[in-house]
Amino acid sequence: MIDETDGAGETPDASDPSTAADMSAAEAAETPAGDVIDSPDSDVTASEASEASEAAEAAEAPEAAETPKPGVLTAIAAFARTHRLPLMIAGGVVAFGLIGAGAVAAGIASKGGGAASAALATTTPTPTPTVDPARPVPAAIAAASRLRTCSVADRADDGRLANFQAQVMNASTGEVLYDRGGTTASRTASVMKVLTSAAALSVLGPDHRTPTTVVKGSEPGSVVLVGGGDATLSRTSSGTETVYPGAAHLDDLAAQVEAAWDADPANPPLTKLILDASYFGGDEWEPSWNLKERDDGYMSNIAALMVDGDRDEPGSNTSWRSDDPVGRAGDAFADELGGIEVIERGVAPAEAQQLGQVQSPTVAQLVDKALVVSDNTAAEMLARLVAIETGSGNTFGAINAGVLEGLAAYGIDTTGITIVDGSGLSDNNAVPPSYLTRLFVKINAREGNLGVLMDGLPVSGERGSLSYDDRFAGDNSVADGAVSAKTGWIDTGYTLSGVVRAEDGSTLTFAIYALGDVTDEAKQAIDTLTTGFYLCGDNLSNQ
């Protein structure tokens, strides 16, 4: 045996009986005494090489190695201990060879030529990345919004605003600058007239007029006065200016009828007048309205036939109204015709001969009237005509569907909106401020026919209901001429919504609701807050 040491300089313990026995058995069975194997790194005896060979064969043929020969594993372990350094060197050589071969293969593949490249491409396909559908995908990071520093917190913290809701939007960017309950649908008071007017301009158009007609009755000596929904028809003499610019007059209509009647010598004298108001159906008074609105002169019963909005005083915006507008119109027309002995309600015969007709002011003129002085009767006239034109019906109950259909043309979501009337008198109306801020963006841009609506709005300190002595007074007069908006007032709330041309040059759309237990002073609180919007402009903070 040759005396060898491992890389650490340790000598195998030949005195260990088991080791000695294993080594003697291996030497006797496999290697003649004294044989050696030449190696450039070390001298290894033939018996030791034989033991290593047996181990390799066992690895290649597991079936034969299931039961190792006694002492083989021990011999291998001893061999590994005594030849640690050579084995490490040999392992390094093998690993280096494998790395080199991989590099060569990679080089061949990168050149893209030959069978080797094709083989590599075939055997090692590039994996396709997959996304686990269960893993959340990060949302795009929103752009940082501008830090705005102009606060209206002190103005908004005014008890006169009661249950306060508001929203302000930059009309150019669409960014909501200020919001307090802006998406909650609530009663609007007369701001509802903005929706009614927008629907009328969409469905009817600004030049539309509605007629009042007289036809020949089925009985001898009778005529039928057929109302077409024109609340502005006046009993005053032609040429007289009433609260409704462009209104038709009964004396003109009566003159046409008399001329047509007298043109046929076979006609007997006119003695009977029939009143046909069937163009509108259902109740004349919306059940949720307070009757004091009629007694105080702010609203009439709604009928397809009336004169002067059923006012006692045709030239006064606020004037007592009756409970029978149709009868009042019939009496006034009978006076113009003369000789009428009987007046009764009825319906015009089909295909009856027309004896005369007059036309209402245009929708554009009616919109102006409904907005600038908040004329309730004109607004209800528009709402009912819209409902009829859309095919929704001719009653109060048809207004919701009709007006919403008219508003659909503007492409703003109307979900959650409830429209009970055209004027806004009902507490049951419900519109969120956010709808108004978006609609006013389109109104300010004069989309479609909405320029008519923009031109009809009251203006702070200059026009209509925002020019009264109690609006935008004192410190708030700094915003005179800068606010175009619709006012609103009912017993349970004050509102204002429209457009502000702010001090910094930006254009804002806004809506303010002060609802609940409010007093007349809510108007001043609303004006003060609106002035704050004007002063802040695009620097308005939501704090």
LUMGU-74811 format. One line per 4 residues: for each residue x negated, y, z negated of C-alpha. Coordinates in pm, 1 decimal. Layout:
N
X,Y,Z  ...
***
This chain:
543
0.0,0.0,0.0  -112.4,353.0,76.2  -101.4,601.8,-211.6  117.9,902.6,-106.8
265.6,1206.0,-282.7  578.2,1413.8,-196.5  577.6,1780.3,-126.5  586.2,1859.8,-501.5
276.3,1641.6,-571.8  467.3,1381.2,-773.6  372.4,1008.0,-752.7  644.9,735.0,-744.1
653.2,535.5,-1066.8  539.6,187.0,-963.3  586.6,61.4,-1314.7  968.1,94.8,-1282.8
1077.8,-272.5,-1256.2  1372.2,-210.3,-1025.5  1173.6,9.7,-791.7  888.7,-237.3,-778.0
1123.4,-526.5,-712.6  1303.4,-344.5,-429.8  980.8,-240.1,-265.8  828.2,-591.6,-290.5
1135.8,-751.1,-133.9  1139.1,-507.6,154.0  769.2,-545.1,216.2  785.4,-921.6,215.8
1080.5,-940.0,450.8  1001.5,-672.0,706.5  638.2,-565.5,727.5  305.8,-752.0,720.3
80.1,-628.0,448.0  -150.4,-353.3,550.0  40.1,-233.2,866.5  70.3,144.1,910.2
257.6,380.3,1148.6  65.8,661.2,1308.0  223.8,1005.6,1252.9  83.8,1348.5,1319.0
229.1,1474.2,988.7  159.3,1184.1,750.1  58.8,820.6,722.0  361.7,595.1,667.9
340.8,220.6,604.4  525.3,-19.9,829.0  740.9,-135.9,543.1  857.7,218.1,469.0
942.7,277.9,835.3  1131.8,-48.7,839.0  1344.6,63.9,546.7  1429.6,391.7,725.2
1514.6,200.4,1039.7  1755.4,-18.5,848.3  1933.6,288.2,711.9  1970.4,440.6,1058.7
2110.3,117.5,1197.2  2360.9,103.8,916.3  2479.2,457.8,1000.3  2522.2,371.4,1369.3
2704.9,46.6,1299.6  2936.4,98.2,1003.2  3072.7,-254.4,1037.2  2733.7,-400.9,962.0
2662.2,-147.5,688.8  2973.1,-206.5,484.7  2767.3,-415.0,242.6  2411.5,-272.5,224.1
2129.1,-512.8,154.2  2012.9,-505.5,-203.3  1749.3,-244.1,-256.1  1792.4,-61.2,73.5
1955.2,248.4,-73.4  1702.7,255.4,-348.0  1421.2,230.4,-97.5  1567.3,512.6,112.0
1596.5,733.9,-190.8  1239.2,660.2,-285.2  1126.3,726.1,68.2  1309.0,1061.0,73.5
1149.1,1159.2,-256.2  800.6,1078.2,-142.0  839.2,1236.3,205.7  1048.7,1544.9,133.7
824.1,1789.8,316.3  796.0,1586.8,639.2  1169.1,1531.4,647.2  1238.8,1903.6,600.4
1003.1,1984.4,885.0  1166.1,1724.6,1105.6  1514.1,1855.1,1023.3  1407.1,2206.0,1111.2
1274.9,2090.8,1444.1  1604.7,1918.7,1522.6  1809.8,2225.4,1421.8  1588.1,2454.2,1625.1
1636.8,2225.6,1922.6  2012.9,2237.7,1885.3  2011.4,2617.7,1862.4  1793.6,2637.1,2170.4
2022.2,2408.3,2362.5  2321.5,2623.8,2264.5  2141.3,2935.9,2380.2  2060.0,2778.6,2713.7
2421.8,2671.2,2756.3  2541.0,3020.7,2669.5  2299.7,3168.5,2920.1  2427.3,2941.3,3191.4
2787.0,3026.4,3108.9  2715.6,3398.7,3109.7  2576.1,3381.2,3458.9  2906.3,3229.1,3570.7
2754.9,2985.4,3824.8  2723.7,2614.3,3874.3  2897.3,2310.0,3736.4  2767.6,2376.5,3388.2
2956.1,2707.7,3376.2  3275.5,2542.4,3495.8  3233.3,2263.9,3244.0  3186.6,2506.0,2959.3
3491.3,2710.0,3069.7  3695.9,2391.1,3086.1  3592.7,2243.1,2756.5  3594.0,2561.2,2547.5
3895.2,2775.8,2645.4  3921.3,3122.1,2494.3  4188.2,3114.4,2221.3  4490.4,3344.1,2269.8
4552.5,3565.1,1967.4  4892.6,3514.8,1813.0  5086.6,3735.1,1574.5  5260.4,3576.0,1281.9
5619.4,3699.6,1316.2  5659.3,3679.8,940.3  5381.3,3928.5,879.5  5496.6,4294.0,862.8
5367.5,4515.5,1139.5  5251.4,4854.1,1011.9  5464.6,5140.8,1140.8  5306.3,5422.3,1332.5
5179.8,5687.5,1099.3  5407.6,5992.2,1116.0  5244.5,6319.3,1197.5  5191.1,6533.7,893.5
5456.3,6803.7,862.0  5365.2,7162.4,805.6  5348.2,7279.0,444.8  5611.4,7551.0,413.6
5600.3,7791.8,123.5  5902.9,8025.6,146.5  6157.7,7910.2,-109.6  6525.9,8003.1,-142.1
6567.3,7802.3,-460.5  6672.9,8104.4,-666.7  6936.0,8204.7,-408.9  7071.3,7850.5,-385.3
7088.4,7821.4,-764.9  7388.9,8053.8,-776.8  7690.7,7929.5,-967.8  7921.9,8109.9,-726.7
7832.1,7844.4,-467.3  8002.7,7580.8,-684.7  7967.7,7239.1,-517.7  7696.1,7336.3,-276.5
7600.8,7172.3,52.7  7375.2,7309.3,323.4  7141.4,7226.4,606.8  6904.5,7438.5,815.9
6736.0,7328.1,1138.2  6476.2,7487.3,1361.4  6668.7,7517.9,1688.3  6353.3,7492.2,1901.0
6189.5,7189.1,1738.1  6492.2,7009.2,1594.6  6315.6,6983.7,1259.1  6536.7,6995.0,951.0
6381.1,7258.7,725.4  6630.1,7257.5,440.3  6887.0,7002.6,327.3  7126.9,6978.1,36.4
7389.7,6711.2,96.6  7370.5,6782.6,466.2  7497.6,6442.4,579.7  7803.1,6433.7,353.0
8127.9,6499.1,539.6  8338.8,6760.7,360.5  8613.3,7012.5,430.2  8504.3,7295.3,654.6
8773.2,7562.9,618.8  8781.8,7778.7,933.9  8442.6,7657.4,1055.2  8658.0,7379.1,1201.9
8745.7,7628.6,1475.5  8395.3,7579.9,1615.7  8470.2,7213.4,1684.0  8814.7,7294.4,1823.7
8672.0,7559.2,2056.5  8387.4,7334.4,2174.2  8635.6,7056.0,2254.6  8866.3,7295.7,2441.9
8579.4,7429.0,2651.7  8482.6,7072.0,2737.6  8830.0,6930.6,2809.3  9020.6,7232.4,2945.9
8743.6,7461.0,3067.9  8710.0,7835.4,3001.5  8946.6,7944.6,3279.6  9239.3,7718.8,3192.5
9576.0,7885.1,3126.3  9902.6,7736.1,3004.8  10240.1,7840.8,3149.4  10577.1,7942.6,3013.9
10845.0,7863.1,3271.3  11214.3,7925.4,3330.8  11416.5,7679.2,3539.1  11779.9,7656.5,3642.6
11999.1,7464.3,3398.2  12228.5,7177.0,3485.3  12536.8,7378.9,3382.3  12662.2,7675.8,3585.5
12536.5,8005.3,3450.0  12253.8,7843.2,3244.9  11876.9,7868.6,3247.9  11612.5,7683.1,3047.6
11313.1,7855.0,2886.3  11037.6,7590.5,2883.6  10751.6,7644.0,2641.5  10411.2,7526.5,2760.0
10231.8,7580.8,2431.4  10149.1,7949.2,2473.6  10162.7,8104.2,2125.7  10047.0,8440.1,2260.9
10351.2,8518.9,2481.4  10473.7,8859.7,2367.4  10812.8,9014.5,2320.6  10657.3,9360.0,2349.4
10688.7,9564.4,2667.2  10444.3,9492.6,2948.5  10138.1,9710.6,2912.8  10149.9,9696.5,2533.4
9834.6,9558.5,2373.9  9903.1,9294.4,2108.9  9662.9,9097.4,1890.7  9614.9,8868.0,2190.3
9434.9,9038.1,2481.4  9569.4,8922.2,2814.4  9899.6,8797.6,2672.3  10197.1,8755.1,2904.5
10521.8,8940.3,2829.3  10882.3,8826.1,2816.7  11008.0,9130.0,3009.5  10795.7,9024.4,3307.8
10935.8,8670.3,3290.2  11294.9,8798.2,3259.2  11250.7,9022.0,3564.3  11137.2,8723.2,3772.9
11439.6,8518.9,3658.5  11688.8,8792.8,3733.0  11546.6,8846.9,4080.5  11557.6,8476.3,4163.4
11908.8,8436.7,4019.3  12049.5,8730.4,4204.8  11896.0,8604.5,4529.4  12162.8,8331.0,4539.5
12513.3,8483.4,4564.6  12662.4,8148.9,4459.8  12520.9,8180.6,4109.1  12767.6,8290.2,3840.3
12654.0,8539.0,3574.8  12392.2,8409.9,3327.9  12560.9,8325.4,2999.6  12365.1,8036.2,2849.0
12001.9,8000.0,2746.6  11852.3,7661.1,2662.2  11525.0,7644.4,2472.5  11290.0,7354.3,2558.1
11000.4,7320.1,2312.3  10946.3,6948.6,2371.4  10589.9,6993.4,2499.7  10475.1,6967.5,2135.5
10611.2,6688.4,1916.7  10626.1,6596.4,1549.9  10612.4,6832.3,1253.0  10572.9,7203.5,1306.6
10392.6,7242.6,971.8  10102.0,7017.1,877.3  10198.5,6856.7,542.1  9859.6,6925.8,377.6
9881.7,7302.7,440.9  9979.5,7540.8,163.2  10301.6,7723.0,255.9  10159.7,8046.5,119.6
9943.0,8061.3,435.1  10264.2,8128.0,628.8  10412.8,8365.1,373.3  10087.5,8560.5,350.7
10079.7,8596.9,727.1  9782.3,8375.8,814.9  9957.1,8086.7,991.6  10274.0,8015.6,1186.3
10465.5,7696.8,1238.4  10318.1,7526.9,1545.3  10562.3,7500.0,1834.1  10531.7,7488.3,2211.9
10753.7,7797.1,2239.8  10695.9,8112.5,2036.7  10615.6,8482.1,2079.4  10330.3,8684.7,1929.6
10215.1,8393.2,1718.9  10554.5,8432.7,1545.1  10436.7,8754.3,1376.9  10671.2,9017.0,1244.5
10422.3,9274.8,1371.0  10274.6,9177.6,1710.6  9986.1,9420.3,1669.1  9872.0,9300.2,1326.8
9644.3,8999.3,1278.2  9788.4,8931.9,933.8  10167.9,8941.6,941.2  10453.8,8743.7,789.5
10573.1,8443.4,993.8  10914.6,8276.1,1005.5  11017.5,7914.9,969.3  11178.0,7911.5,1317.5
10938.6,8037.4,1586.1  11137.4,7875.5,1867.3  11459.4,8051.9,1765.0  11278.7,8385.2,1738.6
11141.8,8343.8,2093.1  11488.8,8252.9,2225.8  11648.0,8558.1,2070.6  11383.1,8785.0,2220.7
11425.7,8637.0,2569.5  11804.3,8655.7,2555.2  11772.7,9024.7,2474.9  11561.0,9072.5,2787.6
11808.2,8886.7,3011.2  12122.2,9041.2,2869.7  12470.0,8881.1,2885.2  12361.7,8558.7,2711.8
12643.8,8421.9,2499.0  12502.9,8086.9,2393.0  12152.0,7983.2,2285.9  12078.3,7618.7,2212.2
11797.1,7363.1,2205.9  11759.0,7114.9,2488.0  11535.1,6974.4,2760.8  11496.9,7100.7,3115.8
11648.6,6880.5,3386.2  11402.2,6690.7,3604.5  11304.2,6862.4,3928.8  11496.2,7175.0,3830.1
11453.4,7488.8,4039.5  11186.9,7721.9,3899.3  11306.3,8079.3,3852.7  10999.2,8236.1,3696.5
10666.6,8167.5,3525.8  10396.6,8354.3,3331.6  10054.3,8237.1,3220.2  9869.8,8254.2,2889.6
9530.4,8415.6,2841.5  9238.4,8193.4,2941.3  9083.3,7938.8,2709.6  8778.9,8165.7,2690.7
8997.8,8449.3,2559.2  9171.1,8218.7,2312.4  8835.6,8088.0,2186.6  8719.4,8443.4,2127.4
9035.1,8517.4,1929.3  9012.0,8198.2,1726.3  8652.3,8274.3,1630.8  8607.4,8647.9,1592.9
8902.2,8709.4,1355.7  8967.1,8341.1,1270.7  9313.8,8328.9,1427.2  9470.7,8005.9,1299.9
9760.7,7989.7,1545.4  9534.6,8029.9,1848.0  9312.5,7748.9,1716.5  9610.9,7516.8,1669.6
9730.6,7598.4,2019.7  9391.2,7494.7,2159.6  9376.4,7175.5,1952.7  9720.9,7061.5,2064.7
9648.5,7135.0,2431.7  9326.7,6932.1,2405.2  9513.8,6637.2,2253.7  9772.2,6647.1,2533.3
9511.9,6680.9,2809.5  9311.2,6383.2,2678.7  9626.4,6170.9,2658.1  9598.8,6134.4,2280.2
9948.8,6269.9,2217.4  10124.9,6595.5,2132.5  10147.2,6583.4,1752.2  9919.5,6675.1,1463.1
9825.7,6308.5,1441.5  9681.9,6317.1,1794.4  9440.0,6602.3,1727.9  9164.6,6386.0,1573.5
9130.9,6159.4,1875.4  9170.9,6442.9,2124.5  8912.9,6676.7,1974.3  8661.4,6396.3,1914.4
8694.9,6293.6,2277.3  8627.7,6652.0,2377.7  8321.3,6668.6,2153.5  8180.0,6344.2,2294.8
8058.7,6538.1,2598.3  7790.0,6701.5,2383.4  7623.9,6373.1,2290.4  7618.2,6423.9,1912.5
7723.4,6137.7,1685.5  8067.4,6212.2,1536.5  8076.0,5911.4,1302.9  8247.0,6001.7,975.3
8419.9,6314.2,1105.8  8791.8,6353.2,1034.1  8995.5,6624.7,1207.6  9342.6,6688.3,1070.7
9407.0,7023.7,1236.5  9249.3,7273.3,1472.3  9226.3,7563.3,1229.7  9057.8,7408.4,925.6
9334.6,7490.3,677.0  9362.4,7131.4,557.8  9154.5,7000.4,268.4  9158.3,6664.7,448.1
8922.6,6771.0,726.0  8572.8,6627.2,689.6  8260.9,6729.8,882.4  7899.2,6706.5,759.2
7681.9,7020.0,777.7  7433.4,6815.0,980.2  7683.2,6786.7,1266.6  7722.4,7162.8,1278.9
7348.0,7234.7,1281.3  7310.0,7003.8,1580.0  7613.9,7139.7,1763.4  7489.6,7494.9,1714.2
7157.7,7401.5,1876.5  7358.1,7331.3,2192.2  7576.9,7638.1,2144.6  7268.3,7858.1,2108.8
7126.4,7699.4,2425.6  7459.9,7776.5,2598.7  7494.1,7420.7,2727.4  7787.8,7362.4,2959.2
8054.3,7619.4,2875.1  7930.1,7672.0,2518.8  7799.7,8019.7,2601.1  8163.5,8129.8,2571.0
8165.1,8006.2,2213.2  7833.1,8173.4,2136.5  7965.6,8505.9,2261.4  8283.1,8472.6,2053.4
8112.3,8436.3,1715.3  8124.8,8706.3,1449.8  7794.1,8890.9,1406.2  7659.4,9012.4,1072.4
7729.2,9380.8,1026.0  7851.3,9420.9,1383.8  8145.2,9206.3,1495.2  8450.4,9029.7,1362.7
8481.3,8874.1,1019.3  8109.2,8927.6,945.3  8140.5,9302.7,995.7  8387.6,9356.2,710.3
8277.5,9573.0,418.6  8225.6,9275.9,186.2  7995.6,9082.1,420.8  7617.1,9127.6,449.1
7627.6,9437.3,233.7  7356.4,9584.4,9.3  7023.1,9399.2,26.6  7175.1,9150.1,267.7
7217.3,9419.6,531.6  6854.5,9351.2,629.0  7000.4,9062.1,831.6  7256.6,9276.7,1015.1
7277.8,9172.7,1378.8  7066.3,8861.1,1315.3  7340.8,8616.9,1214.2  7601.0,8486.5,1460.3
7827.9,8253.1,1267.1  8180.5,8135.4,1194.8  8326.1,8216.9,856.4  8560.1,7991.8,662.6
8786.9,8029.6,362.8  9056.7,7820.4,198.7  9157.8,7796.8,-168.1  8907.6,7516.3,-228.5
8605.1,7643.3,-43.2  8408.6,7904.5,149.3  8188.9,7814.7,444.9  7959.7,7972.9,701.9
7784.8,7809.6,996.9  7601.6,7936.5,1300.5  7269.9,8075.6,1423.4  7007.4,8292.5,1251.6
6746.9,8479.4,1452.9  6490.0,8498.5,1178.0  6250.6,8776.7,1092.7  5950.0,8573.7,1213.7
6107.1,8524.9,1558.3  6222.6,8166.3,1504.6  6581.5,8058.8,1568.3  6756.6,7857.8,1299.2
7091.4,7680.8,1298.5  7262.5,7640.4,963.0  7573.7,7539.2,774.5  7663.6,7633.3,416.9
7955.2,7493.3,216.6  8059.1,7632.1,-123.6  8337.6,7398.0,-233.5  8552.0,7340.7,-538.5
8642.5,7600.1,-798.0  8534.6,7907.7,-603.4  8624.6,8274.6,-604.1  8598.7,8544.2,-342.0
8246.3,8615.4,-465.9  8129.4,8294.2,-300.7  8112.9,8495.0,21.3  7841.4,8719.0,-119.3
7646.3,8420.9,-252.1  7662.0,8260.6,92.8  7545.6,8582.2,258.9  7255.7,8611.8,13.3
7141.6,8256.6,88.8  7175.5,8314.0,463.3  6964.0,8627.5,429.8  6703.4,8410.8,258.4
6699.4,8185.3,562.8  6652.6,8495.3,778.6  6357.0,8618.2,571.3  6184.9,8277.7,553.0
6231.0,8171.1,912.6  6025.7,7867.5,1009.6  5834.3,7892.6,680.4  6151.7,7789.6,492.6
6066.1,7537.0,222.4  6292.1,7248.4,124.9  6190.3,7293.1,-239.3
***
